[in-house]
């Protein structure tokens, strides 16, 4: 690590508000470049929403449920005295353990790189000064030449929904669910809604999934999202498309969801998972003349700089793509801009998407609908997991890999995967897809020898399938 130096006019070279992936990426890059850095976290522990309420807990829950399903379906464990009463509170214990390990790890990053961590609520005094409000202590004001906002987002809460009711949850408060529910309504069938639908259905809970759109996850390749729809339907999830809620009625024994279409549904509880809001409302943005949009999000340039030159913003607080993976890179890019001035480092165009339903979904690059609309002459190569020895051994034969490639140049244009470990599998193809000077070619998978048996072998199968379609 370089020797830390900073302008004498300020306490630090940079202040970062928020310790999620975006804040951590920025802090580590700046600190390792010799800058003096402070981070402010309003919660008692570092990690942000990603570690405590979002990505890590939900994926830990999903993993537990997925292994539970494998256990129940494995012939080795089909015994008369088999106990299979796993509940949501049970799997929360596993998630809590993962969160604890993540906090310990992330805390060590700040300690090792000598980043000063302040606990409290941050707000602007001016474009270079931040006020920290701490419970039971006087307010503290610190200053820096640059300030990076990495405050994340929170679940959107309509004003006419009583989230204080013991049976009405959002994606944050669902982690405090103590009851062994048998029936849940999930309003909102985006990524969060679909992931929790998988989790609860895997536990044997009756799930009603209410979608405000006409199909699930419409930003995904149609075949992939249709596969999820079928899998949900086949496992007993009831999906209602094109619905909007009118009101949610909390009762002593459950909740009643009244829809604008006139329908009404009753369940033990409801998870409202329809949208998120950027955490900007308590930053006192007016003090620096900065204004967030109706969703609490800020506009930035290619270097993640806001309209105020000394203030940057990264992660969920700037909207798309709202991915933990992208937020970390955005934080590093913003830090590079501070270190080097306007730099040439940019977020990649083809950002992979991983959706941790059961089974998983993942994609990178273009989908068939986009290529057809752009009139790109493409071909498709497919591999069904049920034909792979590794999938048969692991009893994870549901799913497939789809490769989209240019008919003439044979460049890989898009990769779409549905099935167990999809979010891992997609990166194999992404590595080839990112190659330059002729390195991006589907023929790589034909001329490469894969370990056998592996899930990676799906690329060889899909490549041969696609190339056999050419004439």
N, C-alpha and C positions, 0 to 999 in steps of 0.2 A: 504494500500500500504506500502511495506517495505521501509526502509530508503535507499535513493539512494546513492550508492557509486561507484567509478570507479577508475581504475588504474591511478596513477598520471602521467603516461607517455602519456596519451591521454586525449583529451577534453571530450570524451564520451566513454561509454562502447560499444555502437553500433551506427552506422549510417545506415539509411535505405533510399535508393534512390527509390522514388515512393510511392504514397499514395493511390494506388488502394487496392483491397481486400488483396493481398499478403503482401504489405507493412504495411497495418493497422493491420493485424493479428499478424505480427511479432512485431510491435511497442507496441501494447497493452500487449502482453504476456511478453515482456521484461520489460516494464515499471512497470507492476504489480508485477514483481519479484524483484523490487528494482534496476534495471539497469538504468543508465542515457542514454537517447536515443535522437537522433536527426533524423528528417526526412527531405529529400530534395524533393521539388516538383517544376517542371519546369513551371507549370501553376499557375495562380493567386489563384486558389482555390484547396483544397484537394479533393480527391475522385478518381483521375485517370481516365483513359479511360472508366472504368466500369460505373462510375457515369455520366460522361459528354458526351460520344459519343457511348458507347456500350450497355451494359446490361440494365441499368436503362432507358435511353431514348427510346430504341426500345421496351421494354416491356410496358412502359407507352403509347406509340403510339398504340401498339397492343391492350391494354386494351380499349382505347378510341374507336378504330374501332370495336372491338368486341361488346361493348355496343351499338354502333351505328347500327350494324347489328341486334342486338336483338330488338332495338327500331323499326326498319323498319319492322321486321317480326312479331312483337307483334300485334295481332288483336285489342288490346285496342287503338292503335295509328294509325290505318288505317283510316285516315280522308282525306277528299277531299282537305283541305288546308294544308296538311302536308308538311313541308319544309324538304327537304332531301339533301341539297347541302352542305355537309360537305367536306372540302378540307384538303389537307396535311398541309398547313400553319395553319389551324384552330387547328388541333390536336397537333401541335408543341407547342402551348401555354400551353396545359395541361402538356406535357413533361417538359417544362421549370419550371413549378411550382413544379413538383416532384423533379427535379434536385436541385432546390433551397432548398427544405426541407432536402434532403439528404446531401447537403453540410453543412448546419447548424448543423445537427446531427453529422456528421463525424468530423467536426471542434471541436465540444464540447468534443469528445473523447480525442483528443490530448491535449486540454486545461486542462481537468479534471485530466489527468494522467501526466501532466507536461512534455510532450514531446515537445522539441523545434522544431519548424517548420521553415525551411529556404526555401525561394522562389528563384529559379534560376536554371541554367543548371549545372549539376554535371559531373565531370570527374575525373579520377584517377590521382593523383600525384605519389603515390606509393601504396603499398598494405594496408596502414593504413591511408593515407591522401587523402582527397577529395577537389578538387577545386570547388568553387561555383561561376559561372559567373552570375552577376546580372545587368540588364539594368540600366545604369546611375550611377552605383556604382562600386567601385573597387572590384576586385576579392577577395574572402575570402577563406581561407584554414582551414578546420577543420579535426580533426583526431579521430580515434576510434580503439579499439582493434579488433572489428569485423565490417564488412560491408555486408549488405544484398542488393542485386540488385532485385528490384521489379518494373522494368521499363516498363513492359507490352509490348504490340505490337501495330502495326499500320497496316492499309490496305496495301496490296502489290500493288505497282504501277509500271507496266511495263514502260520502258523508252520510248516506242513508242506510249504512250497514253498521250494526252495533257489534264492533269487534271486542267489546268488553264482555259479551255473553260467553259463557263457559263452553258453548258448543259451536261457536263461530270462530274459525281460524284463518290465518293467512300463512304463507309459506315460511315465515319466521316463527310464529307462535305454534305451528303444528308440532314443532319439536318439544313442546311442553305437554303434549297429549298424554294423559295418564290412564285413560279408560281403555278397556278392551272393546273397541267399537266393532259392530258387526255390519254396519251399513254406512257408507259415506257418500256425500255428494261432492264432486269436484267441479267448481265453476271456473271455466277457462281451460282450454285444451291446447295451450302452447307447450313449450318444452317442460316447464315446471309441472303443469297439470298432468301431462302424459307420463312423466317420470313417477309422480306420486300415485297415479292410477295403477301403474305396474307394481309399485311397492305394496299398496294395500290389497290389490287383487291377488298378488303372490302369497299374501298372508291368509287368503280365504275370505277377505272382507268383500261384501257386495258393494260394487262401485257404479255410481251413475256419473258419467263424464259429460258435462254440458259444454258444447263448443259454440262460440259466437260466429264462427265461419262455416263454410259449406263443406270443408274437409279438414282432416287433421294435418297439421304442420305443412301447410301449402307451399312453404319455401323449399321443401325437400323435393327430390325427384319423385314423380308421381308413383312409380312402381314401388319405391321404398316406403313412402307414406301409406300407400294402399296395403302393403304387407303388414304394417303396424296395425292398421284399422282391422284387417282380417284377424290378426292375432288377438287383438283386444276382444273382438266379437266372439272368436272361438273360445276364449277363456272366460267369457261370461260378463265382460264389461258392457254396460248399456251406454251407448253414445247417442246424444241428441245434438244434431247439427243446426246451425242457423238460429240459435236462441239468444235472447237477451233477458236479463233478470229484471223483474219489476220491484220486488222487495224480498227480503229474507226475514222470516218470522222465527224468532228464537223461543222455544218452549222448554218446559221443565224436563221433558223426556226426549227432546230432539230438536230438529229444525225443519221448517217448511220453506222451500224455495218456490216463490211465485214467479212465473215467467211471463213476459209480455205477450206471448202467444195464447195465454189463458191456461196453460198447463201448470200443475203444481206437483211438487215432489217432496217426500218426507224421508228423513234419515236420522241416524244418531247424531251426526255432526256434518258440518260443511267446511270444505277448504276453498276459500276464495283466492284464485290464482290467475287473475286477469289483469296483467300489466304491472309495470314498476315505475317508480318515481325517483328522479335523481335527488340526492341528499344535498341540496343547496339552500334550502329555506332558512337555515340558521347560521349561515356564513356572513350575514350582513353585507351582501354584495353591493348594496346601495352605496356603501362607504367608498367604493372604488369605481362606481359607475358601470358595473357589470350587471347584466340582466339575463336570467335563465328563462327558457321557454315554458310553455304550459305543463310540460312533463318534468320540469326541474332540471333540464339539461342545458349545457353550455356549448356554444359554437367555438371551434378551434381551427387553426390552419394546419398545414401538413406537418409542422413541427410541434403540434399540440399546444400552441400558444393562443391565448384568448385575445380579445380586443385590447386588453391591458398588457403591454409588453412584458412586464415582470411576472405575470401570472399565467401558469399553464394548467391544463386539465387533462386527465386521462381516465380510462376505464368506463364504468357504467354511467358516470356523470356526463359523458359526452354522447351516450347512445350507442348506435351500431358500432361494432358487432356485439357488444355486451357479452363478451366471453372472458373468462379468467385468463385463458392463455393469451389472448390478444392484449388484455390490460397490462400484463407483465411486459410485453414487448413495447407497448405504448409508453410505459414508464421509462424504459431504457432509452427509447428514442427521444423523449422529452429531455432526459438527462444529457444525452449526446448533444442536443441543441444548445443546452446551457453551457456545456463544457467546450464545444467547438464552434459555437455560433450556428447559423443555419446550415445543418448538415445534410448529407445525401442519403441518410438511412431512413427507409420508409417501411411501413408494415406491408407484408406481402399481399398481393392481390387475391390469391386463392387461399383463403383462411379455412382450415379444416373445421368441420362442425362435428361434435360428438354429442349424441343424445342418449342418455343412460336409462332408457327404458329396458324392459325385459321382453324380448332380446334388445340389444343395443342397435342404434342406427348411427351411421357416420358417412360423411361425404366430403369431397374436396373437388373444386373445379366446377365445370358447367354440368347442368342436368340436360336431359333430352329435350325438355320444353324450350330451354334457352337456345340450344343448338339448332333446333328446328326453326324457331322464330328468326334466328340470324342466318338461316339458309346455309349452314355449314354441313358439307357432306361427311357424315360420320357413320361409323358402324359400331355395333355392340358386341361385346364378348361377355359371356356369363359362366359362372361356376356355382353349382348348387352345393351347399355344405353337406347335404346328405350323401353325396358321392365321395367325400373326403374321408380317408381312413382315420385321421386324427379326430374329426368330428364324431365319427361312429364310436371310437374308443371312449371319448369324453361324454357321449350321449348328448351332444349339442348340435344336432343335425338340422335344426331349424335355421334357415337363412341362406343368403347368397351374396356373391360378389359380382358387381357389374362394372365393366370397363367401357368407357366411351372413347373412341379414337378416330382420328381423321383418316378417311379412306385412302387418300393419296399419300400424305406424308407419314402416316401411321403414328403421329404424335398422340399421346394420351391427353384427352381433353377434360375428362371427368372420371371420378371414381366414387362408386356408391355401394355401401355395404350394409346388410341387415343381418344380425345374428350375434351370438356371443363373441365378445372381444372385437367387435366391429371397429371401435374407436382406436384400437391398436393396429388392426389389420390395414386400415386405410393409409397409414403412414408409410408402409412399404412402397405402395404405388406413388405416394406423394413425392418420395425421394427421387424417383425416376422422372416424374412429371416436371420437377423443378430443374432438371438438367438442361444445359444450353448446348448450342453447336452440334445438334444432331443426337445428343444423348437421350433426349426424350423420345423413346420409341417403344411401342408395345412388343416389338420383337426381342427386347431385352429379356422378357420373362420366358421366352421360348428357348433362348440360348443360355439361360442360367440354370444351374443345377440347384434344386432346393433340398433341404433336409426332408427326410421322409420317415414317419408321417408328420406333417405340420399343417397348420391352417394357412400358412404362407403359400403352400402349394396351389391354393385357389387361383393365384395369379397365373400360373402356368396353364391351368385348365381353362381359365377365362380367355387368356391370350390366344390359345389354340382355337377355342370356340369362335372367337371373333375373326381371326385371320382366315378361318375356313369359310367365312361368309363372303370373302372378297372374290371378285371374278374380273 
